[in-house]
Amino acid sequence: MVRPVRIIWISAVVVNIAGLALFVLLKNQWFFQGFFMDILNIMLLQMLGIPSVALIVVSLLLLKYYRKPPGWAGYTGIFIMIAALLWIAGYFLFFSWLMVFGNAR
């Protein structure tokens, strides 16, 4: 596999893990704020957290055991997976940012 693609893929996995961890750690403050925010966060965690963990596990397994993708189709799949990882991480980081700075008005 081309080294820059591998580095981008690893950084996308790290950003996704950081976004998921930050969301889960900041979600705990809303348990005491009210029932409505707790329901929204649980739904968001179910809709995006489960696919995020699945993509992280698949990415780590592919990075460990899969050395060279078969042609351009393999690289297309890798770039789609990187885009999905960064898209989900963007949602987690955005909602974490809203949890921290949303009530600062």
Secondary structure, DSSP 8 states (H G I E B T S, - for coil): --HHHHHHHHHHHHHHHHHHHHHHHHHGGGGTT-HHHHHHHHHHIIIIIHHHHHHHHHHHHHHHH--S-SHHHHHHHHHHHHHHHHHHHHHHHHHHHHHHHTT--
